[in-house]
Amino acid sequence: MERQRPRPAVLAGTAAAVLVGAGIGVYAVFGGGAAADDNAGASAHRAVRTGPLSATEVRTAAQTFLTAWQSGSVSRAAAATDDPSAATTLLTGYTKDAHIEDVTLTPGTRTGDKVPFAVKATVSYKGVSKPLAYGSALTVVRRAADGKPLVGWHATVVHPDLEDGDTLVTGASGTPPIKAYDRDGGELTTAKYPSLGTVLDGLREKYGKTAGGKAGVELRVVRGKASEKAELSDKTLVELSKGTPGSVRTTLDPALQATAEKQVGTRERSSVVVLRPSTGEILAAANASHGFNTAFLGSLAPGSTMKVITSSLLIEKDLASADKKHPCPKTFKYGGWTFHNDDDFEIKGGTFKASFARSCNTAFISQAGKLDNDSLTEQAQQVFGLGMDNWAIGVPSMDGSVPVQSAAQKAAELIGQGGVRMNPLNMASVAATVKSGTFHQPYLVSPTVDHRTLATASRTLSAATLAQLRELMRYTAAYGTAAEAMSGLGPDYGAKTGSAEVDGQKKPNGWFTAYKGDLAAAGVVQAGGHGGDTAGPIVATLLKQGG
C-alpha cells in the first residue's frame, strides 16, 4: 500500500522540493541550509558552528519541525527540537489525549530567530467534533554540541496557554462548569468583565464539584506540578458539549468592578483591588493584562508602600514618632550599600511625618541597625496577616512575602525592596488593616459557602500606634506625594505612594495604597513610573465612586 506523503509547511521566501525514494520523503531547501548537514561524506571532525543563526537556518529548522508535526510524524518533529523527550510526550498527547486531528500549520513572517504560525485543526471525541484555531510561535536555537539549528522546545510551542509540564486533554471535564454571580446576583462573564477570566477559572476549580453542576466534555489545559506551584488553574480551550453549571455567589460589586475594568484599560500593565476594611470582602479586582492575575497572584517589590508596615514597627519600638524630629539625610550607608532618596533630596530638621509624606528612604534605612533581622517579618505576620501562606480567599492568591534577611538586604526590605514581594490584594489589605484597626483576611467567596477558615493575625496595634499610623497616611493624602491623586477625597482618608526599582526597566513600578471611609484599595502600574502619577488616579477614582 502506498504511504501517504506528508504535507510540507512552507515558509514565505523558501522553495521546497520533495525527493521520493524507497518510499521516504526527504525535504531539501533551495538556497543553502540544512540539506548539507547530513552529508555522509562530511568530515567527522567538522568545526562546530557558532554565532547568530542565518535566516536560512531559521526557516529550515522551523519548516522541518512544522512539516513533521503537521504530517503526524511525532518522532521526526521531536528530533527537530532541542528536547526530543519532552517534545515526544506533548506531541503524542496532542493526538492521543487531546484528540486533535486534521492539523494545518501556516507559518508567518520570521522575525530574527522567531517564527510565528497559525494552527487550524479539529477536536473530535466520541462522535462530537469542534474546530480549533489559535496562533503560536517557535524560536530556533543553535545546539551547543554541534551548532545545529533546532527548535527551542517549550510547551508554549504547541499552545500559548501551556506551561512546561502541562498537558492537553479532551474528555469529561471532571470539574462541572459554574456560573459566578456578583453580590447583587448579576452574572459575571468575561464579555462584561474581561479581567475575570482567571478568577472564573479559579472559582470553577474550587467550587465546580460542590456547586450543583454536571460536567460536560471539553478540551482543556491540565496543569502540571510547576503550574500548580504557581497556583495556575486548569483552563478550558474548547467546549464540545455543555455541562450543567452550578452557581457561586461572590462579593464583587458590579459598579466598582466595571469601573476597575475601565481604569486598568487606561494604563498598560496595571492592576487594582478594592476591599471593604470592616469585613475583608473583595469588591473589585482588575488587570490590564488578562493572561495572569497580577492583582491576586503577582509577586512584586512594593516599594515605598511597604513603609506603612515599617512605620508601624518603628513607632511600636519607639524609634519614630509622627510629630517628632527624625533624620532624613540625602544618603545613608548600611550593610555595605549606600541608599539614596529620590534625586538625593534631604529634609533638615523635619518630623517623621514629613519624611513619610515625602517618602524619604533614608529616614527608614537609618533605623535598620536598631532592628533585629526578623523584626519586619514578624510585624508583617503578626499585625497584617502577611507572609504565612494561609489566606483562603476562594481562588488562588499569593499572600505576600517578607523573608528574614540581614545587612543591606534587611535595610532594603524596610523600603519595600530586597526580598519583599506583594501584589495589589496584599497592599489593599494593609491599608484596610490600618483603617479598621484589625486584620480581616480578604475573601471573594463568603466562608459560609464552604465553611473554610479564614486567616487571622495574632495581635493588633495599640490605639496610640494606630492613631499615629493613620495620621501619617492622612497627612500624605492631604499634603504629601499622594495629595494630587487624593484631592477632594478627605477628610476620612489616608494613602501611601511607592516606586519600586526593577532591574532592566527604565521606569520603576508605580504603587499606590489608600483608604476612604469603609473602602481600601491598592494598585500597581508595572514600568509606569511614580505611583502617585500612575496607580494613584486608578485607586482614587475607585475610592471616589465607592465612597
C-alpha positions in Angstrom: 0.0 0.0 0.0 1.3 3.4 -0.9 2.4 5.5 2.1 0.7 8.9 2.5 3.1 11.7 1.7 3.5 14.4 4.4 2.3 17.9 3.5 5.2 20.3 3.9 4.6 23.5 5.8 6.3 26.1 3.5 7.6 29.3 4.9 7.4 32.5 2.9 10.5 33.1 0.8 11.6 29.4 0.8 11.2 26.9 -2.1 10.9 23.2 -1.1 11.1 20.1 -3.2 10.1 16.5 -2.2 12.5 13.8 -3.3 10.8 10.5 -3.1 12.9 7.3 -3.0 12.3 3.9 -1.4 9.0 5.3 0.0 10.7 8.0 2.1 10.0 11.8 1.6 13.1 14.0 2.0 12.8 17.8 2.1 15.6 19.9 0.6 15.5 23.6 0.9 17.0 25.6 -2.0 19.3 28.4 -1.3 21.6 26.6 1.1 20.9 25.4 4.6 20.2 22.1 6.3 20.4 19.7 3.4 24.1 19.6 3.7 24.1 18.9 7.5 23.5 15.2 7.0 26.1 14.7 4.2 27.5 11.2 4.9 30.8 12.2 3.3 31.4 15.2 5.5 34.4 15.2 7.9 33.8 13.6 11.3 35.8 16.5 12.7 33.7 19.3 11.3 34.1 22.5 13.3 31.1 23.4 15.5 29.1 26.3 14.1 28.7 29.2 16.4 27.4 32.7 16.1 24.0 34.1 15.2 21.6 32.0 13.1 21.2 32.9 9.5 17.7 33.5 8.0 18.0 30.2 6.0 18.9 28.2 9.1 15.9 29.6 11.0 13.5 29.0 8.1 14.8 25.5 7.5 14.7 24.4 11.1 11.2 25.8 11.5 10.0 24.1 8.3 11.4 20.7 9.3 9.6 20.8 12.6 6.3 22.2 11.3 6.1 19.8 8.4 6.8 16.8 10.6 4.2 17.9 13.2 1.6 18.6 10.5 2.1 15.2 8.9 1.7 13.4 12.2 5.3 12.2 12.4 6.0 12.8 16.1 9.4 11.2 16.0 10.7 13.5 13.2 9.1 16.6 14.8 10.6 15.8 18.2 14.0 15.2 16.6 13.9 18.7 15.2 13.8 20.2 18.7 16.5 20.6 21.4 14.4 18.4 23.8 13.1 15.4 21.9 11.9 13.6 25.0 9.6 16.4 26.2 8.5 17.1 22.7 7.6 13.5 22.1 5.5 13.4 25.2 3.5 16.5 24.4 3.1 15.9 20.7 1.9 12.4 21.3 -0.6 13.6 23.8 -1.8 16.2 21.3 -3.3 13.4 19.2 -3.9 10.6 21.7 -5.1 12.6 24.8 -6.4 15.8 23.3 -7.9 14.0 20.3 -6.8 16.8 17.9 -6.7 15.8 14.2 -6.6 17.3 10.7 -3.8 19.7 11.8 -2.8 22.5 9.4 0.1 24.7 10.3 0.7 28.0 8.4 4.0 29.8 9.1 4.1 33.6 9.3 6.9 36.0 8.7 10.1 35.3 10.5 11.4 37.9 13.0 15.0 37.2 13.9 15.1 33.6 15.4 11.4 33.6 15.9 8.7 32.2 13.6 5.0 32.7 14.3 2.5 30.2 12.9 -1.2 29.6 12.8 -2.9 26.4 13.8 -6.2 25.1 12.4 -7.4 21.6 13.5 -10.4 19.6 14.7 -11.1 18.3 18.2 -13.1 15.0 17.9 -14.3 12.9 20.8 -16.9 10.2 20.8 -18.6 11.4 17.6 -18.6 15.1 18.5 -16.3 17.5 16.7 -15.4 21.2 17.1 -13.0 23.4 15.2 -9.8 24.6 16.9 -7.8 27.6 15.8 -5.1 29.6 17.5 -1.7 31.3 17.0 1.6 30.2 18.4 5.3 30.7 17.7 8.6 28.9 17.9 12.2 30.1 18.4 15.2 28.4 16.7 18.3 27.9 18.7 21.8 26.5 18.0 22.6 23.2 19.7 25.8 23.7 21.7 27.2 20.3 20.9 27.4 20.7 17.1 25.9 24.0 16.3 22.9 22.5 14.6 19.8 24.8 14.4 16.8 23.3 16.2 13.5 24.4 17.6 14.0 25.5 21.2 11.4 23.4 23.0 8.8 24.7 25.4 5.2 23.7 25.8 4.1 27.1 24.5 5.2 26.0 21.0 2.3 23.6 21.0 -0.2 26.0 22.6 0.4 29.5 24.1 -1.6 28.7 27.2 0.6 25.7 28.1 3.5 26.0 30.6 6.2 23.3 30.7 4.8 20.2 32.3 1.2 21.0 31.4 -0.8 18.7 29.1 -3.8 19.0 26.8 -6.7 16.6 27.4 -10.2 16.1 25.8 -12.8 14.3 27.8 -15.3 14.7 30.6 -14.2 17.9 32.3 -14.1 16.3 35.7 -15.0 19.6 37.2 -18.5 20.8 36.3 -18.9 24.3 35.0 -20.1 27.1 37.2 -21.9 30.4 36.8 -20.5 33.1 39.0 -22.5 36.0 40.3 -21.7 39.4 41.8 -23.0 40.4 45.2 -26.3 41.7 43.7 -27.0 38.5 41.7 -25.7 39.6 38.3 -23.8 37.0 36.3 -20.1 37.6 35.9 -18.8 36.9 32.4 -15.6 37.8 30.6 -17.6 39.6 27.9 -18.7 42.1 30.6 -15.6 42.0 32.8 -12.6 40.9 30.7 -10.2 40.8 33.7 -12.2 38.0 35.4 -11.1 35.1 33.1 -8.6 33.7 35.6 -10.9 34.4 38.5 -13.7 32.4 36.9 -11.3 29.6 36.2 -10.2 29.6 39.8 -13.8 29.6 41.0 -14.7 26.6 38.9 -11.7 24.7 40.1 -12.5 25.4 43.7 -16.3 25.1 43.7 -17.3 23.2 40.5 -17.7 19.9 42.2 -19.8 21.2 45.1 -21.9 23.9 43.3 -24.5 21.6 42.0 -23.4 21.3 38.3 -22.8 18.5 35.9 -19.6 18.1 33.9 -19.5 18.5 30.1 -16.9 17.4 27.5 -14.1 19.8 26.6 -10.5 20.3 25.5 -8.7 21.8 28.4 -5.2 22.6 29.8 -4.4 20.3 32.7 -1.7 21.9 34.8 1.5 20.2 35.8 3.4 20.4 39.1 5.2 23.7 38.2 2.0 25.4 37.2 0.2 24.2 40.3 3.0 25.6 42.4 2.5 28.9 40.7 -1.2 28.4 41.5 -2.4 28.4 37.9 -5.8 26.8 37.3 -6.8 24.3 34.6 -8.2 26.1 31.6 -11.0 25.2 29.1 -10.0 25.8 25.4 -12.9 24.2 23.5 -16.3 23.1 24.8 -17.5 20.1 22.8 -20.7 19.5 24.8 -22.1 21.7 27.5 -22.4 20.6 31.1 -24.9 21.9 33.6 -23.4 24.8 35.5 -23.6 25.2 39.3 -23.7 28.7 40.8 -21.3 30.6 43.0 -22.0 34.0 44.6 -19.1 36.3 45.0 -18.5 39.6 46.9 -17.8 41.6 43.8 -19.6 44.9 43.5 -20.8 45.3 39.8 -20.4 49.1 39.6 -16.9 49.1 41.2 -15.9 46.1 39.0 -17.0 47.9 35.9 -15.0 51.0 36.9 -12.0 48.9 37.8 -12.0 47.3 34.3 -12.3 50.7 32.7 -9.5 52.2 34.8 -6.9 49.5 34.1 -7.8 49.9 30.5 -6.2 53.4 30.6 -2.8 52.0 31.8 -0.8 49.1 30.3 0.3 46.5 32.9 -1.9 47.9 35.6 -3.7 46.0 38.3 -6.1 47.1 41.1 -8.0 45.6 44.1 -10.8 47.2 46.2 -11.7 45.8 49.7 -14.2 46.6 52.5 -11.9 47.1 55.5 -14.6 46.2 58.1 -15.1 42.7 56.6 -12.4 41.9 54.1 -14.8 41.5 51.2 -13.2 41.9 47.8 -15.4 44.4 45.9 -13.4 44.7 42.7 -10.2 43.3 41.1 -8.9 44.0 37.6 -5.8 43.7 35.4 -4.9 45.3 32.1 -3.3 42.1 31.0 -5.8 39.2 31.1 -3.5 36.1 30.9 -2.2 36.4 34.5 -4.0 37.6 37.6 -1.4 40.0 38.9 -3.9 41.5 41.3 -4.1 38.3 43.3 -1.0 36.3 42.3 1.6 39.0 41.5 4.9 38.8 43.3 6.4 42.3 43.1 8.5 44.5 45.3 6.0 47.0 46.7 8.4 49.9 47.0 7.6 52.7 49.5 4.0 51.4 50.2 5.9 49.0 52.5 6.7 51.9 54.7 3.2 51.7 56.1 4.2 48.4 57.8 7.7 49.6 58.6 6.3 52.8 60.2 4.1 50.7 62.5 7.2 48.8 63.6 9.3 51.9 64.2 6.5 53.6 66.2 6.0 50.5 68.3 9.7 50.2 69.1 9.9 53.9 69.9 12.3 54.5 67.0 10.0 57.1 65.4 7.0 59.3 66.3 4.8 61.2 63.9 5.5 64.7 65.2 9.0 64.2 66.5 12.1 65.2 64.6 13.6 62.4 62.5 16.7 62.2 60.3 16.3 62.4 56.5 19.8 62.8 55.0 20.5 62.6 51.3 22.1 59.2 51.6 22.7 56.6 54.3 25.2 53.7 54.3 24.2 50.4 55.8 25.5 46.8 55.2 28.0 48.0 52.5 25.3 49.7 50.4 24.7 53.4 50.0 20.9 54.2 50.0 19.6 57.3 48.3 16.5 59.4 48.3 14.8 60.3 45.0 17.1 62.9 43.5 19.1 62.8 46.7 16.7 65.2 48.5 17.0 65.8 52.2 14.8 67.2 55.0 16.7 69.2 57.6 15.1 69.2 61.0 11.9 67.6 59.8 9.5 65.3 61.5 8.9 61.6 60.8 5.5 62.6 59.4 7.3 64.8 56.9 9.6 62.0 55.9 6.8 59.6 55.5 4.7 62.0 53.4 7.6 62.8 51.1 8.7 59.1 51.1 12.2 59.7 52.5 14.1 56.4 52.2 17.0 57.3 54.5 14.5 58.0 57.3 13.8 54.3 57.4 17.3 52.9 56.4 18.9 54.9 59.3 16.9 52.7 61.7 18.0 49.3 60.3 20.8 48.8 62.8 18.3 49.1 65.7 16.1 46.3 64.4 16.6 42.5 64.6 16.8 40.6 61.3 13.3 39.2 61.8 11.6 42.3 63.2 9.9 43.3 59.9 8.9 39.7 59.1 7.2 39.3 62.5 5.4 42.7 62.2 4.0 41.8 58.7 2.8 38.4 60.0 1.6 39.3 63.5 -0.2 42.5 62.7 -1.0 42.5 59.0 -1.5 38.7 58.4 1.0 38.6 55.6 3.6 36.1 54.6 2.2 32.9 56.2 0.7 31.3 53.1 -2.6 30.7 54.8 -5.1 33.0 53.1 -8.2 31.3 51.7 -10.0 33.9 49.5 -11.9 31.5 47.3 -9.5 31.4 44.4 -5.7 31.1 44.2 -3.8 34.0 45.7 -0.3 35.0 46.8 -0.3 36.2 50.4 2.8 38.3 50.5 6.3 37.5 51.4 8.6 39.3 53.9 11.6 36.9 54.3 14.1 37.3 57.2 17.2 39.0 55.8 20.3 40.6 57.2 22.7 43.5 56.5 21.9 45.6 53.4 19.0 43.3 52.3 17.3 43.8 55.7 17.6 47.6 55.2 16.2 47.4 51.7 13.2 45.5 52.9 12.3 48.4 55.1 11.5 50.5 52.0 9.9 47.7 50.0 12.8 46.4 48.1 15.1 43.5 48.8 13.2 40.2 49.2 9.8 41.7 50.0 7.1 40.6 47.5 3.5 41.8 47.3 0.5 42.3 45.0 -2.4 44.8 45.0 -4.5 42.4 47.1 -1.9 42.4 49.8 -1.3 46.1 49.8 -5.1 46.8 49.8 -5.3 44.6 52.8 -2.5 46.7 54.5 -4.5 49.9 54.0 -7.6 48.1 55.2 -5.9 46.9 58.4 -4.8 50.5 59.2 -8.4 51.8 58.5 -10.2 49.1 60.5 -7.5 48.6 63.2 -7.8 44.8 62.8 -6.6 42.4 60.0 -9.6 40.9 58.2 -8.4 38.3 55.6 -9.7 39.4 52.2 -12.2 37.0 50.6 -14.0 36.7 47.2 -16.5 34.0 48.3 -18.0 34.0 51.7 -16.6 31.4 54.1 -20.1 30.4 54.9 -20.3 28.8 51.4 -17.8 26.0 52.1 -17.1 26.5 55.9 -13.4 27.3 55.3 -11.4 29.0 58.0 -10.1 32.5 57.2 -6.6 33.5 58.3 -6.2 35.8 61.3 -3.4 38.0 62.7 -2.1 37.2 66.2 -2.3 40.8 67.5 -3.4 44.4 66.8 -1.6 47.7 67.1 -2.1 49.7 70.2 -4.6 52.6 70.0 -1.7 55.1 70.2 0.4 53.5 67.4 -2.7 53.1 65.2 -3.6 56.8 65.7 -0.1 57.8 64.6 -0.1 55.5 61.6 -3.4 56.9 60.4 -2.1 60.4 60.9 0.9 59.5 58.7 -1.3 58.3 55.9 -3.8 61.1 56.3 -1.1 63.7 56.1 0.4 62.0 53.0 -3.0 62.1 51.3 -3.5 65.7 52.2 0.0 67.2 51.7 2.4 64.5 50.6 3.2 62.5 47.5 -0.4 61.2 47.3 -2.1 64.7 47.6 -2.7 65.2 43.9 -4.4 61.9 43.4 -6.4 62.1 46.6 -7.6 65.7 46.1 -11.2 66.1 47.3 -11.5 62.8 49.0 -10.9 63.8 52.6 -11.1 64.1 55.5 -11.6 60.4 56.4 -8.8 59.1 54.2 -5.2 58.0 54.1 -2.7 57.0 51.4 0.9 56.0 50.6 2.7 56.1 47.3 5.5 53.8 46.1 8.0 53.3 43.3 9.9 50.0 43.1 13.0 49.8 41.0 13.3 46.7 38.8 16.4 45.5 37.0 16.2 46.0 33.3 13.3 48.5 33.5 13.7 52.2 32.5 10.9 53.2 34.8 10.0 51.8 38.2 6.8 50.0 39.1 4.4 52.6 40.5 2.3 51.7 43.6 -0.5 53.3 45.5 -2.4 52.2 48.5 -5.2 54.1 50.2 -8.5 54.1 52.1 -11.5 56.3 52.3 -14.4 55.5 54.6 -15.1 51.8 54.5 -13.1 51.2 51.3 -9.5 50.4 50.8 -7.7 49.9 47.5 -4.2 49.4 46.1 -2.9 49.3 42.6 0.3 48.9 40.6 1.4 50.0 37.2 4.4 48.0 36.1 7.2 50.0 34.4 4.9 53.1 34.7 6.8 55.5 36.9 6.0 57.1 40.2 2.9 55.7 41.9 1.2 59.0 42.6 1.1 59.7 38.9 0.3 56.2 37.6 -1.5 53.9 40.1 -2.8 56.8 42.2 -5.5 58.1 39.8 -6.8 54.5 39.3 -7.1 53.9 43.0 -8.6 57.4 43.7 -11.3 57.0 41.1 -12.5 53.8 42.7 -12.5 55.3 46.2 -14.4 58.3 45.0 -17.0 56.2 43.4 -17.4 53.8 46.2 -17.2 56.4 48.9 
